[in-house]
Amino acid sequence: MEPMNELQSSGGVSAGNRDASAENGAAGFVSGGNPSDPVAPVSSVPPIPLEDGFSDILSKAMRGLRLGDDAVAERTGIAALEVRRLREGQFNEVAVRKIASVLGLGVEALVRAARRQYFPAPVRVQGLAQFNTPFEDMTVNSYVVWDPVSREAAVFDTGSDCAPALEFVRRAGLRVTAIALTHAHGDHIFDLDRLWEKTGVPAYASALEPVEGAQLLRDGAVFQIGRLSVEARLTTGHSVGGLTYVVSGLEVPVAVVGDSLFAGSMGGGGVSYPDALRNNREKVLTLPAETVICPGHGPMTTVGEELEANPFFAK
């Protein structure tokens, strides 16, 4: 499988030693398929929880806008103590509605998040499986995407343990032809060395965020997984070179977004909050409403659901 457009060889960030941070023997949660029937959902495992709650959303927005409690209090007429209580998760609907407009967040979506009324509908797509493995005090996702006809597959990110994804590949009779990395943060490339060793296939990473040994992609690069077409879109903001991979050819479009976007939230805009917002709006949320969003943390969702329920993007 040869990528087209901008493709280079790389030096750069190395994948971590598996024993340094992740728990050994981590079980992976598979959503969207299982080895004996790659379309049937796994019902014996609870759904992956949302990555962010109401207080996380407020804190990310305030950090992104560089506003402290006192500044928000001044702009909203809410006491600074009440702003702090909101950040700590104490719900006050009147205060939430005032703070939403100051932070540029969707009012109704933020109220819904504060009431814990949002969770995305389950996703089932033939040709897509999600794996969730523990990393330090959180969990991280990786994905297998495959062409149901040719059985060619690609692994997107590695999680803390690639064993569940590799076992899925083996039992489903798939053939991995590529590894695609959304960004170079340690939880997403932690098991890259072992995944390389077990598959012997090329890995692709962002030209702006190189990973040692990977071939580099620029914005707009396209490669194939069997009959499936994969376009790399630069979605910086959370990281300096974050990529979203838009997969066409399955029953619905699929966007593997890394930490650019989460169900009901988004990755922290540590590099550039304005860029993170703009890239999500322009490069992810302009995709068709049925497009499945595969985030680096938390459950899968769709463009349509996020446009309605994500406080960062809902109107």
ABEGO torsion letter per residue (X at the ends): XBBBEBBBBBBEBBBBBAAAABBBGBBBBBBGBBAABAABBBAABBBBBBABBAAAAAAAAAAAAGBBAAAAAAAAGBBAAAAAAAAAGBBBAAAAAAAAAAAGBBAAAAAAAAAGABBBBBBBBBGBBBBBBBBEABBBBBBBBBBAAAGBBBBBEAEABAAAAAAAAAAAGBBBABBBBABABAAAAAAAAAAAAAAGBBBBBBAABBBBGBBBBBBGBBBBBEABBBBBBBBBGABAABBBBBBBGBABBBBBAEAABBBGBBBBBAABAAAAAAAAAAAAAABBAABBBBBABEBBBBAAAAAAABAAABX
